[in-house]
Structures are given as structure tokens and as C-alpha cells.
Amino acid sequence: MPNATDEVSVQVSGAATFVALDNGDHYTNELFRDVTVKKMQTGYMQCILRSTKKAGKVRVSVTSPTLKSARFVN
């Protein structure tokens, strides 16, 4: 979504834990660690996960009040 600044929420379950969510905006003092809701910056968002070191699938769900939701299972 080029130029999107919509708020997104990320939920992680399975064989990984959520660490951080960041949009790459270096001109803000917003936190990124342990924050699961944040506004995108020019359409970008990065979600950082940590493996639980156990075999299994990782489920990532991204939702937004204004954008289509997405789910990823690996």
C-alpha cells in the first residue's frame, strides 16, 4: 500500500513469539518493542519474531480498521 499510514495490529501464535513492530519512521519517539499496534509509514511495517526453538507452525495475523486483514501460517 504505497503511502499508506493506516494503523495495523499484529498477533503472533505458535512456534514464535512477538518481539517488535516498527514502521521505519526515524523522526518519531514511539516505542517499537512489545507494541502490537502501530501506524504504517509510507506503506511499510516490519514485524520481528523470535523462535521458541520448538517445532511447529507460526501464525501471524495482521488486522486494520481500514485495510483488508491478512493471515500467514508457516
All heavy atoms as TSV, in Angstrom:
chain	resi	resn	atom	element	x	y	z
A	1	MET	N	N	0.839	-1.178	0.000
A	1	MET	CA	C	0.000	0.000	0.000
A	1	MET	C	C	0.888	1.248	0.000
A	1	MET	O	O	1.221	1.756	1.060
A	1	MET	CB	C	-0.894	0.018	1.237
A	1	MET	CG	C	-1.907	-1.099	1.336
A	1	MET	SD	S	-3.212	-1.045	0.122
A	1	MET	CE	C	-3.941	0.527	0.368
A	2	PRO	N	N	1.316	1.704	-1.148
A	2	PRO	CA	C	2.169	2.895	-1.192
A	2	PRO	C	C	1.511	4.084	-0.510
A	2	PRO	O	O	0.324	4.334	-0.671
A	2	PRO	CB	C	2.337	3.159	-2.686
A	2	PRO	CG	C	1.994	1.873	-3.349
A	2	PRO	CD	C	1.017	1.176	-2.463
A	3	ASN	N	N	2.281	4.784	0.292
A	3	ASN	CA	C	1.866	5.991	1.003
A	3	ASN	C	C	0.835	5.746	2.101
A	3	ASN	O	O	0.312	6.689	2.670
A	3	ASN	CB	C	1.347	7.053	0.036
A	3	ASN	CG	C	2.409	7.443	-0.961
A	3	ASN	OD1	O	3.571	7.609	-0.599
A	3	ASN	ND2	N	2.039	7.539	-2.216
A	4	ALA	N	N	0.509	4.500	2.425
A	4	ALA	CA	C	-0.478	4.211	3.464
A	4	ALA	C	C	0.079	4.558	4.842
A	4	ALA	O	O	1.251	4.334	5.130
A	4	ALA	CB	C	-0.874	2.742	3.428
A	5	THR	N	N	-0.772	5.124	5.668
A	5	THR	CA	C	-0.412	5.436	7.053
A	5	THR	C	C	-1.454	4.857	8.009
A	5	THR	O	O	-1.604	5.331	9.122
A	5	THR	CB	C	-0.298	6.959	7.266
A	5	THR	OG1	O	-1.550	7.563	6.918
A	5	THR	CG2	C	0.828	7.550	6.444
A	6	ASP	N	N	-2.141	3.818	7.566
A	6	ASP	CA	C	-3.190	3.188	8.362
A	6	ASP	C	C	-2.602	2.478	9.577
A	6	ASP	O	O	-1.473	1.995	9.552
A	6	ASP	CB	C	-3.949	2.168	7.513
A	6	ASP	CG	C	-4.536	2.783	6.269
A	6	ASP	OD1	O	-3.753	3.079	5.355
A	6	ASP	OD2	O	-5.752	2.991	6.226
A	7	GLU	N	N	-3.392	2.379	10.618
A	7	GLU	CA	C	-2.986	1.656	11.820
A	7	GLU	C	C	-3.186	0.157	11.592
A	7	GLU	O	O	-4.206	-0.263	11.059
A	7	GLU	CB	C	-3.829	2.120	13.000
A	7	GLU	CG	C	-3.442	1.485	14.308
A	7	GLU	CD	C	-4.236	2.062	15.453
A	7	GLU	OE1	O	-3.770	3.066	16.041
A	7	GLU	OE2	O	-5.313	1.525	15.746
A	8	VAL	N	N	-2.188	-0.644	11.980
A	8	VAL	CA	C	-2.303	-2.090	11.880
A	8	VAL	C	C	-2.001	-2.722	13.234
A	8	VAL	O	O	-1.289	-2.162	14.062
A	8	VAL	CB	C	-1.353	-2.690	10.811
A	8	VAL	CG1	C	-1.706	-2.208	9.433
A	8	VAL	CG2	C	0.084	-2.401	11.127
A	9	SER	N	N	-2.581	-3.899	13.439
A	9	SER	CA	C	-2.393	-4.663	14.666
A	9	SER	C	C	-1.872	-6.039	14.279
A	9	SER	O	O	-2.362	-6.645	13.323
A	9	SER	CB	C	-3.724	-4.784	15.397
A	9	SER	OG	O	-3.601	-5.627	16.511
A	10	VAL	N	N	-0.887	-6.539	15.021
A	10	VAL	CA	C	-0.269	-7.827	14.710
A	10	VAL	C	C	-0.420	-8.765	15.897
A	10	VAL	O	O	-0.158	-8.385	17.033
A	10	VAL	CB	C	1.225	-7.646	14.372
A	10	VAL	CG1	C	1.901	-8.976	14.125
A	10	VAL	CG2	C	1.400	-6.726	13.182
A	11	GLN	N	N	-0.859	-10.010	15.602
A	11	GLN	CA	C	-0.932	-11.058	16.610
A	11	GLN	C	C	-0.122	-12.248	16.108
A	11	GLN	O	O	-0.220	-12.614	14.936
A	11	GLN	CB	C	-2.377	-11.516	16.858
A	11	GLN	CG	C	-3.245	-10.491	17.559
A	11	GLN	CD	C	-3.803	-9.459	16.590
A	11	GLN	OE1	O	-4.122	-9.791	15.462
A	11	GLN	NE2	N	-3.882	-8.222	17.027
A	12	VAL	N	N	0.666	-12.849	17.008
A	12	VAL	CA	C	1.522	-13.981	16.661
A	12	VAL	C	C	1.217	-15.132	17.600
A	12	VAL	O	O	1.062	-14.928	18.809
A	12	VAL	CB	C	3.017	-13.596	16.776
A	12	VAL	CG1	C	3.915	-14.780	16.498
A	12	VAL	CG2	C	3.338	-12.450	15.848
A	13	SER	N	N	1.135	-16.344	17.048
A	13	SER	CA	C	0.947	-17.525	17.882
A	13	SER	C	C	1.706	-18.690	17.275
A	13	SER	O	O	2.148	-18.635	16.133
A	13	SER	CB	C	-0.539	-17.866	18.007
A	13	SER	OG	O	-1.086	-18.183	16.751
A	14	GLY	N	N	1.874	-19.736	18.055
A	14	GLY	CA	C	2.572	-20.914	17.562
A	14	GLY	C	C	4.007	-20.946	18.021
A	14	GLY	O	O	4.324	-20.556	19.150
A	15	ALA	N	N	4.904	-21.382	17.150
A	15	ALA	CA	C	6.303	-21.640	17.484
A	15	ALA	C	C	7.191	-20.398	17.414
A	15	ALA	O	O	8.384	-20.494	17.145
A	15	ALA	CB	C	6.847	-22.729	16.581
A	16	ALA	N	N	6.624	-19.234	17.668
A	16	ALA	CA	C	7.397	-17.988	17.712
A	16	ALA	C	C	6.704	-17.016	18.654
A	16	ALA	O	O	5.516	-17.136	18.921
A	16	ALA	CB	C	7.533	-17.366	16.320
A	17	THR	N	N	7.462	-16.067	19.151
A	17	THR	CA	C	6.889	-15.016	19.990
A	17	THR	C	C	7.121	-13.665	19.329
A	17	THR	O	O	8.081	-13.475	18.577
A	17	THR	CB	C	7.514	-15.005	21.397
A	17	THR	OG1	O	8.928	-14.824	21.282
A	17	THR	CG2	C	7.225	-16.288	22.142
A	18	PHE	N	N	6.249	-12.739	19.617
A	18	PHE	CA	C	6.338	-11.388	19.076
A	18	PHE	C	C	7.414	-10.615	19.832
A	18	PHE	O	O	7.484	-10.674	21.052
A	18	PHE	CB	C	4.982	-10.696	19.235
A	18	PHE	CG	C	4.998	-9.278	18.788
A	18	PHE	CD1	C	4.808	-8.958	17.466
A	18	PHE	CD2	C	5.218	-8.262	19.689
A	18	PHE	CE1	C	4.835	-7.644	17.047
A	18	PHE	CE2	C	5.235	-6.947	19.289
A	18	PHE	CZ	C	5.046	-6.632	17.967
A	19	VAL	N	N	8.266	-9.873	19.101
A	19	VAL	CA	C	9.311	-9.058	19.720
A	19	VAL	C	C	9.043	-7.574	19.505
A	19	VAL	O	O	9.011	-6.797	20.451
A	19	VAL	CB	C	10.715	-9.417	19.179
A	19	VAL	CG1	C	11.779	-8.490	19.764
A	19	VAL	CG2	C	11.051	-10.860	19.492
A	20	ALA	N	N	8.849	-7.163	18.248
A	20	ALA	CA	C	8.733	-5.733	17.968
A	20	ALA	C	C	7.982	-5.486	16.661
A	20	ALA	O	O	7.888	-6.354	15.807
A	20	ALA	CB	C	10.114	-5.098	17.881
A	21	LEU	N	N	7.468	-4.258	16.556
A	21	LEU	CA	C	6.770	-3.801	15.362
A	21	LEU	C	C	7.269	-2.399	15.061
A	21	LEU	O	O	7.233	-1.524	15.925
A	21	LEU	CB	C	5.261	-3.779	15.636
A	21	LEU	CG	C	4.338	-3.416	14.483
A	21	LEU	CD1	C	4.406	-4.497	13.405
A	21	LEU	CD2	C	2.912	-3.279	14.985
A	22	ASP	N	N	7.764	-2.189	13.847
A	22	ASP	CA	C	8.308	-0.866	13.519
A	22	ASP	C	C	7.947	-0.486	12.093
A	22	ASP	O	O	7.776	-1.337	11.228
A	22	ASP	CB	C	9.826	-0.853	13.690
A	22	ASP	CG	C	10.381	0.555	13.725
A	22	ASP	OD1	O	9.658	1.485	14.138
A	22	ASP	OD2	O	11.551	0.739	13.353
A	23	ASN	N	N	7.827	0.817	11.870
A	23	ASN	CA	C	7.450	1.326	10.557
A	23	ASN	C	C	8.592	2.060	9.864
A	23	ASN	O	O	8.428	2.567	8.771
A	23	ASN	CB	C	6.232	2.245	10.670
A	23	ASN	CG	C	6.470	3.433	11.568
A	23	ASN	OD1	O	7.604	3.703	11.960
A	23	ASN	ND2	N	5.413	4.135	11.910
A	24	GLY	N	N	9.746	2.158	10.486
A	24	GLY	CA	C	10.899	2.793	9.862
A	24	GLY	C	C	10.922	4.302	9.957
A	24	GLY	O	O	11.786	4.942	9.368
A	25	ASP	N	N	9.987	4.897	10.713
A	25	ASP	CA	C	9.954	6.357	10.863
A	25	ASP	C	C	10.986	6.776	11.910
A	25	ASP	O	O	10.784	6.587	13.106
A	25	ASP	CB	C	8.559	6.808	11.288
A	25	ASP	CG	C	8.422	8.316	11.364
A	25	ASP	OD1	O	9.421	9.031	11.120
A	25	ASP	OD2	O	7.317	8.792	11.669
A	26	HIS	N	N	12.104	7.334	11.457
A	26	HIS	CA	C	13.184	7.731	12.361
A	26	HIS	C	C	12.923	9.074	13.039
A	26	HIS	O	O	13.698	9.496	13.890
A	26	HIS	CB	C	14.507	7.797	11.605
A	26	HIS	CG	C	14.909	6.477	11.026
A	26	HIS	ND1	N	15.343	5.434	11.790
A	26	HIS	CD2	C	14.896	6.028	9.751
A	26	HIS	CE1	C	15.599	4.395	11.021
A	26	HIS	NE2	N	15.327	4.731	9.773
A	27	TYR	N	N	11.829	9.741	12.676
A	27	TYR	CA	C	11.523	11.056	13.240
A	27	TYR	C	C	10.450	10.985	14.317
A	27	TYR	O	O	9.814	11.980	14.627
A	27	TYR	CB	C	11.088	12.008	12.126
A	27	TYR	CG	C	12.201	12.246	11.136
A	27	TYR	CD1	C	12.191	11.611	9.896
A	27	TYR	CD2	C	13.286	13.059	11.457
A	27	TYR	CE1	C	13.225	11.800	8.994
A	27	TYR	CE2	C	14.312	13.248	10.561
A	27	TYR	CZ	C	14.283	12.624	9.341
A	27	TYR	OH	O	15.304	12.804	8.456
A	28	THR	N	N	10.239	9.815	14.880
A	28	THR	CA	C	9.255	9.660	15.935
A	28	THR	C	C	9.909	9.065	17.177
A	28	THR	O	O	10.938	8.399	17.072
A	28	THR	CB	C	8.075	8.765	15.480
A	28	THR	OG1	O	7.125	8.699	16.522
A	28	THR	CG2	C	8.543	7.359	15.145
A	29	ASN	N	N	9.315	9.329	18.318
A	29	ASN	CA	C	9.830	8.740	19.549
A	29	ASN	C	C	8.925	7.612	20.043
A	29	ASN	O	O	8.998	7.208	21.192
A	29	ASN	CB	C	10.005	9.808	20.628
A	29	ASN	CG	C	8.710	10.524	20.951
A	29	ASN	OD1	O	7.682	10.243	20.363
A	29	ASN	ND2	N	8.778	11.458	21.871
A	30	GLU	N	N	8.065	7.096	19.145
A	30	GLU	CA	C	7.199	5.978	19.502
A	30	GLU	C	C	8.028	4.731	19.773
A	30	GLU	O	O	9.021	4.473	19.105
A	30	GLU	CB	C	6.222	5.658	18.369
A	30	GLU	CG	C	5.157	6.687	18.160
A	30	GLU	CD	C	4.228	6.287	17.012
A	30	GLU	OE1	O	4.610	5.424	16.187
A	30	GLU	OE2	O	3.139	6.844	16.949
A	31	LEU	N	N	7.604	3.951	20.743
A	31	LEU	CA	C	8.271	2.696	21.044
A	31	LEU	C	C	7.975	1.671	19.963
A	31	LEU	O	O	6.984	1.779	19.254
A	31	LEU	CB	C	7.781	2.169	22.392
A	31	LEU	CG	C	8.063	3.062	23.592
A	31	LEU	CD1	C	7.414	2.479	24.838
A	31	LEU	CD2	C	9.546	3.239	23.805
A	32	PHE	N	N	8.814	0.665	19.827
A	32	PHE	CA	C	8.567	-0.398	18.853
A	32	PHE	C	C	8.637	-1.776	19.490
A	32	PHE	O	O	8.091	-2.723	18.975
A	32	PHE	CB	C	9.529	-0.326	17.668
A	32	PHE	CG	C	10.981	-0.415	18.031
A	32	PHE	CD1	C	11.602	-1.638	18.116
A	32	PHE	CD2	C	11.709	0.728	18.282
A	32	PHE	CE1	C	12.941	-1.730	18.457
A	32	PHE	CE2	C	13.050	0.651	18.615
A	32	PHE	CZ	C	13.667	-0.581	18.708
A	33	ARG	N	N	9.265	-1.903	20.622
A	33	ARG	CA	C	9.364	-3.203	21.287
A	33	ARG	C	C	8.116	-3.441	22.121
A	33	ARG	O	O	7.675	-2.558	22.863
A	33	ARG	CB	C	10.611	-3.256	22.157
A	33	ARG	CG	C	10.851	-4.625	22.734
A	33	ARG	CD	C	12.179	-4.686	23.452
A	33	ARG	NE	N	12.308	-5.972	24.092
A	33	ARG	CZ	C	13.012	-6.971	23.613
A	33	ARG	NH1	N	13.671	-6.809	22.491
A	33	ARG	NH2	N	13.086	-8.115	24.240
A	34	ASP	N	N	7.541	-4.640	21.995
A	34	ASP	CA	C	6.331	-5.044	22.727
A	34	ASP	C	C	5.118	-4.173	22.398
A	34	ASP	O	O	4.196	-4.077	23.186
A	34	ASP	CB	C	6.579	-5.047	24.245
A	34	ASP	CG	C	7.661	-6.031	24.639
A	34	ASP	OD1	O	7.714	-7.123	24.037
A	34	ASP	OD2	O	8.462	-5.715	25.538
A	35	VAL	N	N	5.118	-3.520	21.240
A	35	VAL	CA	C	3.981	-2.725	20.774
A	35	VAL	C	C	3.361	-3.488	19.609
A	35	VAL	O	O	4.029	-3.727	18.606
A	35	VAL	CB	C	4.446	-1.324	20.310
A	35	VAL	CG1	C	3.302	-0.548	19.699
A	35	VAL	CG2	C	5.061	-0.569	21.470
A	36	THR	N	N	2.099	-3.879	19.730
A	36	THR	CA	C	1.470	-4.689	18.678
A	36	THR	C	C	0.551	-3.884	17.765
A	36	THR	O	O	0.003	-4.425	16.818
A	36	THR	CB	C	0.670	-5.849	19.298
A	36	THR	OG1	O	-0.331	-5.318	20.151
A	36	THR	CG2	C	1.581	-6.801	20.057
A	37	VAL	N	N	0.383	-2.593	18.051
A	37	VAL	CA	C	-0.448	-1.721	17.208
A	37	VAL	C	C	0.369	-0.484	16.863
A	37	VAL	O	O	0.942	0.158	17.736
A	37	VAL	CB	C	-1.742	-1.307	17.942
A	37	VAL	CG1	C	-2.553	-0.348	17.084
A	37	VAL	CG2	C	-2.563	-2.515	18.330
A	38	LYS	N	N	0.417	-0.175	15.556
A	38	LYS	CA	C	1.197	0.983	15.118
A	38	LYS	C	C	0.721	1.428	13.741
A	38	LYS	O	O	0.184	0.632	12.978
A	38	LYS	CB	C	2.673	0.584	15.056
A	38	LYS	CG	C	3.624	1.723	14.995
A	38	LYS	CD	C	5.037	1.226	15.244
A	38	LYS	CE	C	5.891	2.437	15.463
A	38	LYS	NZ	N	6.942	2.262	16.379
A	39	LYS	N	N	0.941	2.701	13.409
A	39	LYS	CA	C	0.605	3.213	12.085
A	39	LYS	C	C	1.735	2.918	11.116
A	39	LYS	O	O	2.908	3.015	11.458
A	39	LYS	CB	C	0.373	4.726	12.137
A	39	LYS	CG	C	-0.929	5.097	12.772
A	39	LYS	CD	C	-1.192	6.570	12.614
A	39	LYS	CE	C	-2.559	6.905	13.163
A	39	LYS	NZ	N	-2.904	8.291	12.905
A	40	MET	N	N	1.362	2.554	9.880
A	40	MET	CA	C	2.349	2.310	8.837
A	40	MET	C	C	2.989	3.635	8.430
A	40	MET	O	O	2.412	4.704	8.601
A	40	MET	CB	C	1.682	1.669	7.614
A	40	MET	CG	C	1.141	0.301	7.917
A	40	MET	SD	S	0.344	-0.610	6.574
A	40	MET	CE	C	0.259	0.403	5.204
A	41	GLN	N	N	4.199	3.544	7.899
A	41	GLN	CA	C	4.914	4.714	7.397
A	41	GLN	C	C	5.118	4.512	5.908
A	41	GLN	O	O	5.840	3.595	5.514
A	41	GLN	CB	C	6.254	4.870	8.119
A	41	GLN	CG	C	7.172	5.920	7.564
A	41	GLN	CD	C	6.684	7.327	7.830
A	41	GLN	OE1	O	5.834	7.560	8.672
A	41	GLN	NE2	N	7.217	8.277	7.121
A	42	THR	N	N	4.497	5.330	5.097
A	42	THR	CA	C	4.546	5.225	3.624
A	42	THR	C	C	4.341	3.781	3.148
A	42	THR	O	O	5.012	3.311	2.244
A	42	THR	CB	C	5.851	5.793	3.037
A	42	THR	OG1	O	6.967	5.071	3.559
A	42	THR	CG2	C	6.000	7.267	3.332
A	43	GLY	N	N	3.406	3.093	3.791
A	43	GLY	CA	C	3.042	1.748	3.372
A	43	GLY	C	C	3.896	0.629	3.930
A	43	GLY	O	O	3.722	-0.522	3.558
A	44	TYR	N	N	4.822	0.936	4.814
A	44	TYR	CA	C	5.736	-0.086	5.318
A	44	TYR	C	C	5.519	-0.395	6.788
A	44	TYR	O	O	5.198	0.485	7.589
A	44	TYR	CB	C	7.196	0.348	5.124
A	44	TYR	CG	C	7.600	0.387	3.687
A	44	TYR	CD1	C	7.618	1.578	2.990
A	44	TYR	CD2	C	7.957	-0.783	3.020
A	44	TYR	CE1	C	7.983	1.616	1.656
A	44	TYR	CE2	C	8.321	-0.755	1.688
A	44	TYR	CZ	C	8.334	0.451	1.017
A	44	TYR	OH	O	8.692	0.479	-0.305
A	45	MET	N	N	5.762	-1.677	7.122
A	45	MET	CA	C	5.718	-2.125	8.502
A	45	MET	C	C	6.618	-3.349	8.612
A	45	MET	O	O	6.670	-4.171	7.686
A	45	MET	CB	C	4.290	-2.491	8.916
A	45	MET	CG	C	4.147	-2.824	10.360
A	45	MET	SD	S	4.482	-1.437	11.474
A	45	MET	CE	C	3.096	-0.386	11.157
A	46	GLN	N	N	7.317	-3.474	9.711
A	46	GLN	CA	C	8.189	-4.614	9.944
A	46	GLN	C	C	7.817	-5.251	11.269
A	46	GLN	O	O	7.690	-4.567	12.277
A	46	GLN	CB	C	9.651	-4.169	9.985
A	46	GLN	CG	C	10.612	-5.276	10.339
A	46	GLN	CD	C	12.048	-4.777	10.394
A	46	GLN	OE1	O	12.357	-3.640	10.067
A	46	GLN	NE2	N	12.935	-5.638	10.830
A	47	CYS	N	N	7.651	-6.567	11.255
A	47	CYS	CA	C	7.317	-7.325	12.449
A	47	CYS	C	C	8.495	-8.253	12.750
A	47	CYS	O	O	8.922	-9.005	11.871
A	47	CYS	CB	C	6.039	-8.125	12.216
A	47	CYS	SG	S	5.540	-9.110	13.635
A	48	ILE	N	N	9.016	-8.200	13.966
A	48	ILE	CA	C	10.151	-9.028	14.347
A	48	ILE	C	C	9.670	-10.118	15.297
A	48	ILE	O	O	9.005	-9.823	16.296
A	48	ILE	CB	C	11.260	-8.182	14.998
A	48	ILE	CG1	C	11.716	-7.103	14.011
A	48	ILE	CG2	C	12.423	-9.064	15.442
A	48	ILE	CD1	C	12.623	-6.063	14.610
A	49	LEU	N	N	10.013	-11.367	14.980
A	49	LEU	CA	C	9.607	-12.525	15.766
A	49	LEU	C	C	10.836	-13.242	16.312
A	49	LEU	O	O	11.924	-13.130	15.755
A	49	LEU	CB	C	8.806	-13.505	14.903
A	49	LEU	CG	C	7.648	-12.945	14.104
A	49	LEU	CD1	C	6.999	-14.045	13.280
A	49	LEU	CD2	C	6.637	-12.291	15.023
A	50	ARG	N	N	10.616	-14.003	17.376
A	50	ARG	CA	C	11.688	-14.827	17.940
A	50	ARG	C	C	11.205	-16.271	18.010
A	50	ARG	O	O	10.115	-16.543	18.509
A	50	ARG	CB	C	12.055	-14.346	19.342
A	50	ARG	CG	C	13.132	-15.224	20.000
A	50	ARG	CD	C	13.584	-14.672	21.329
A	50	ARG	NE	N	14.421	-13.507	21.066
A	50	ARG	CZ	C	14.255	-12.323	21.657
A	50	ARG	NH1	N	13.311	-12.135	22.542
A	50	ARG	NH2	N	15.051	-11.319	21.370
A	51	SER	N	N	12.014	-17.185	17.537
A	51	SER	CA	C	11.674	-18.598	17.564
A	51	SER	C	C	11.586	-19.100	19.002
A	51	SER	O	O	12.366	-18.690	19.868
A	51	SER	CB	C	12.740	-19.400	16.812
A	51	SER	OG	O	12.553	-20.781	17.016
A	52	THR	N	N	10.657	-20.013	19.247
A	52	THR	CA	C	10.577	-20.658	20.558
A	52	THR	C	C	11.506	-21.868	20.614
A	52	THR	O	O	11.605	-22.513	21.642
A	52	THR	CB	C	9.143	-21.130	20.856
A	52	THR	OG1	O	8.755	-22.083	19.858
A	52	THR	CG2	C	8.180	-19.975	20.907
A	53	LYS	N	N	12.176	-22.165	19.499
A	53	LYS	CA	C	13.086	-23.306	19.358
A	53	LYS	C	C	12.361	-24.632	19.524
A	53	LYS	O	O	12.954	-25.630	19.910
A	53	LYS	CB	C	14.263	-23.191	20.322
A	53	LYS	CG	C	15.127	-21.980	20.046
A	53	LYS	CD	C	16.312	-21.937	20.948
A	53	LYS	CE	C	17.141	-20.697	20.643
A	53	LYS	NZ	N	18.313	-20.587	21.493
A	54	LYS	N	N	11.059	-24.626	19.261
A	54	LYS	CA	C	10.258	-25.838	19.246
A	54	LYS	C	C	9.671	-25.996	17.857
A	54	LYS	O	O	9.316	-25.009	17.214
A	54	LYS	CB	C	9.128	-25.751	20.275
A	54	LYS	CG	C	9.615	-25.646	21.699
A	54	LYS	CD	C	8.461	-25.534	22.652
A	54	LYS	CE	C	8.964	-25.348	24.071
A	54	LYS	NZ	N	7.874	-25.128	25.010
A	55	ALA	N	N	9.567	-27.235	17.398
A	55	ALA	CA	C	8.984	-27.480	16.083
A	55	ALA	C	C	7.518	-27.075	16.075
A	55	ALA	O	O	6.823	-27.220	17.076
A	55	ALA	CB	C	9.119	-28.955	15.716
A	56	GLY	N	N	7.069	-26.524	14.976
A	56	GLY	CA	C	5.672	-26.148	14.859
A	56	GLY	C	C	5.472	-25.000	13.908
A	56	GLY	O	O	6.426	-24.398	13.410
A	57	LYS	N	N	4.229	-24.700	13.659
A	57	LYS	CA	C	3.862	-23.619	12.744
A	57	LYS	C	C	3.817	-22.285	13.475
A	57	LYS	O	O	3.557	-22.228	14.675
A	57	LYS	CB	C	2.516	-23.905	12.114
A	57	LYS	CG	C	2.532	-25.115	11.205
A	57	LYS	CD	C	1.230	-25.256	10.475
A	57	LYS	CE	C	1.272	-26.476	9.601
A	57	LYS	NZ	N	1.743	-26.197	8.273
A	58	VAL	N	N	4.058	-21.229	12.727
A	58	VAL	CA	C	3.945	-19.855	13.238
A	58	VAL	C	C	2.773	-19.210	12.520
A	58	VAL	O	O	2.676	-19.277	11.298
A	58	VAL	CB	C	5.238	-19.049	12.981
A	58	VAL	CG1	C	5.066	-17.617	13.432
A	58	VAL	CG2	C	6.408	-19.706	13.667
A	59	ARG	N	N	1.884	-18.595	13.271
A	59	ARG	CA	C	0.723	-17.914	12.701
A	59	ARG	C	C	0.837	-16.418	12.989
A	59	ARG	O	O	0.974	-16.023	14.139
A	59	ARG	CB	C	-0.559	-18.466	13.305
A	59	ARG	CG	C	-0.851	-19.876	12.902
A	59	ARG	CD	C	-1.958	-20.486	13.763
A	59	ARG	NE	N	-1.927	-21.936	13.702
A	59	ARG	CZ	C	-1.135	-22.708	14.425
A	59	ARG	NH1	N	-0.293	-22.172	15.270
A	59	ARG	NH2	N	-1.172	-24.009	14.305
A	60	VAL	N	N	0.783	-15.631	11.925
A	60	VAL	CA	C	0.826	-14.166	12.052
A	60	VAL	C	C	-0.460	-13.624	11.458
A	60	VAL	O	O	-0.806	-13.915	10.315
A	60	VAL	CB	C	2.048	-13.569	11.309
A	60	VAL	CG1	C	2.056	-12.054	11.443
A	60	VAL	CG2	C	3.331	-14.165	11.846
A	61	SER	N	N	-1.173	-12.825	12.242
A	61	SER	CA	C	-2.418	-12.212	11.795
A	61	SER	C	C	-2.258	-10.698	11.858
A	61	SER	O	O	-1.855	-10.154	12.891
A	61	SER	CB	C	-3.562	-12.668	12.705
A	61	SER	OG	O	-4.748	-12.020	12.355
A	62	VAL	N	N	-2.549	-10.031	10.745
A	62	VAL	CA	C	-2.446	-8.573	10.667
A	62	VAL	C	C	-3.835	-8.023	10.362
A	62	VAL	O	O	-4.454	-8.408	9.373
A	62	VAL	CB	C	-1.446	-8.144	9.575
A	62	VAL	CG1	C	-1.335	-6.631	9.518
A	62	VAL	CG2	C	-0.088	-8.784	9.809
A	63	THR	N	N	-4.308	-7.133	11.221
A	63	THR	CA	C	-5.627	-6.539	11.036
A	63	THR	C	C	-5.523	-5.019	11.082
A	63	THR	O	O	-4.583	-4.464	11.631
A	63	THR	CB	C	-6.612	-7.013	12.129
A	63	THR	OG1	O	-6.080	-6.686	13.412
A	63	THR	CG2	C	-6.848	-8.516	12.045
A	64	SER	N	N	-6.513	-4.385	10.482
A	64	SER	CA	C	-6.579	-2.932	10.444
A	64	SER	C	C	-8.041	-2.518	10.339
A	64	SER	O	O	-8.817	-3.193	9.651
A	64	SER	CB	C	-5.807	-2.403	9.238
A	64	SER	OG	O	-6.035	-1.022	9.067
A	65	PRO	N	N	-8.427	-1.428	10.984
A	65	PRO	CA	C	-9.796	-0.958	10.839
A	65	PRO	C	C	-10.125	-0.495	9.419
A	65	PRO	O	O	-11.277	-0.465	9.021
A	65	PRO	CB	C	-9.896	0.212	11.810
A	65	PRO	CG	C	-8.689	0.190	12.652
A	65	PRO	CD	C	-7.668	-0.641	11.949
A	66	THR	N	N	-9.098	-0.158	8.632
A	66	THR	CA	C	-9.330	0.431	7.316
A	66	THR	C	C	-8.785	-0.393	6.149
A	66	THR	O	O	-9.061	-0.077	5.003
A	66	THR	CB	C	-8.691	1.828	7.252
A	66	THR	OG1	O	-7.310	1.719	7.618
A	66	THR	CG2	C	-9.384	2.796	8.186
A	67	LEU	N	N	-8.003	-1.445	6.417
A	67	LEU	CA	C	-7.420	-2.265	5.358
A	67	LEU	C	C	-7.892	-3.705	5.480
A	67	LEU	O	O	-8.349	-4.130	6.535
A	67	LEU	CB	C	-5.888	-2.238	5.441
A	67	LEU	CG	C	-5.221	-0.887	5.272
A	67	LEU	CD1	C	-3.742	-0.990	5.566
A	67	LEU	CD2	C	-5.447	-0.367	3.861
A	68	LYS	N	N	-7.746	-4.460	4.413
A	68	LYS	CA	C	-8.111	-5.873	4.410
A	68	LYS	C	C	-7.156	-6.641	5.329
A	68	LYS	O	O	-5.941	-6.450	5.276
A	68	LYS	CB	C	-8.028	-6.412	2.987
A	68	LYS	CG	C	-8.469	-7.830	2.833
A	68	LYS	CD	C	-8.398	-8.266	1.378
A	68	LYS	CE	C	-8.768	-9.717	1.235
A	68	LYS	NZ	N	-8.662	-10.160	-0.158
A	69	SER	N	N	-7.703	-7.538	6.151
A	69	SER	CA	C	-6.883	-8.342	7.069
A	69	SER	C	C	-6.103	-9.401	6.303
A	69	SER	O	O	-6.480	-9.794	5.201
A	69	SER	CB	C	-7.787	-9.025	8.106
A	69	SER	OG	O	-8.434	-8.067	8.880
A	70	ALA	N	N	-4.999	-9.884	6.923
A	70	ALA	CA	C	-4.192	-10.924	6.304
A	70	ALA	C	C	-3.714	-11.893	7.376
A	70	ALA	O	O	-3.494	-11.498	8.528
A	70	ALA	CB	C	-2.990	-10.304	5.595
A	71	ARG	N	N	-3.574	-13.158	6.980
A	71	ARG	CA	C	-3.046	-14.178	7.877
A	71	ARG	C	C	-1.960	-14.941	7.135
A	71	ARG	O	O	-2.069	-15.210	5.953
A	71	ARG	CB	C	-4.141	-15.143	8.304
A	71	ARG	CG	C	-5.082	-14.554	9.309
A	71	ARG	CD	C	-6.104	-15.586	9.766
A	71	ARG	NE	N	-6.917	-15.131	10.856
A	71	ARG	CZ	C	-7.809	-14.156	10.822
A	71	ARG	NH1	N	-7.976	-13.485	9.715
A	71	ARG	NH2	N	-8.519	-13.832	11.875
A	72	PHE	N	N	-0.909	-15.295	7.885
A	72	PHE	CA	C	0.190	-16.041	7.323
A	72	PHE	C	C	0.509	-17.189	8.264
A	72	PHE	O	O	0.652	-16.996	9.463
A	72	PHE	CB	C	1.418	-15.131	7.165
A	72	PHE	CG	C	2.640	-15.851	6.697
A	72	PHE	CD1	C	2.798	-16.199	5.373
A	72	PHE	CD2	C	3.634	-16.186	7.591
A	72	PHE	CE1	C	3.927	-16.871	4.948
A	72	PHE	CE2	C	4.772	-16.849	7.175
A	72	PHE	CZ	C	4.919	-17.189	5.843
A	73	VAL	N	N	0.609	-18.400	7.713
A	73	VAL	CA	C	0.975	-19.571	8.505
A	73	VAL	C	C	2.137	-20.232	7.819
A	73	VAL	O	O	2.111	-20.494	6.625
A	73	VAL	CB	C	-0.204	-20.577	8.628
A	73	VAL	CG1	C	0.237	-21.801	9.409
A	73	VAL	CG2	C	-1.403	-19.922	9.256
A	74	ASN	N	N	3.197	-20.485	8.590
A	74	ASN	CA	C	4.363	-21.152	8.040
A	74	ASN	C	C	4.794	-22.240	8.986
A	74	ASN	O	O	4.914	-22.094	10.121
A	74	ASN	CB	C	5.504	-20.173	7.804
A	74	ASN	CG	C	6.695	-20.822	7.152
A	74	ASN	OD1	O	6.615	-21.935	6.665
A	74	ASN	ND2	N	7.796	-20.127	7.151
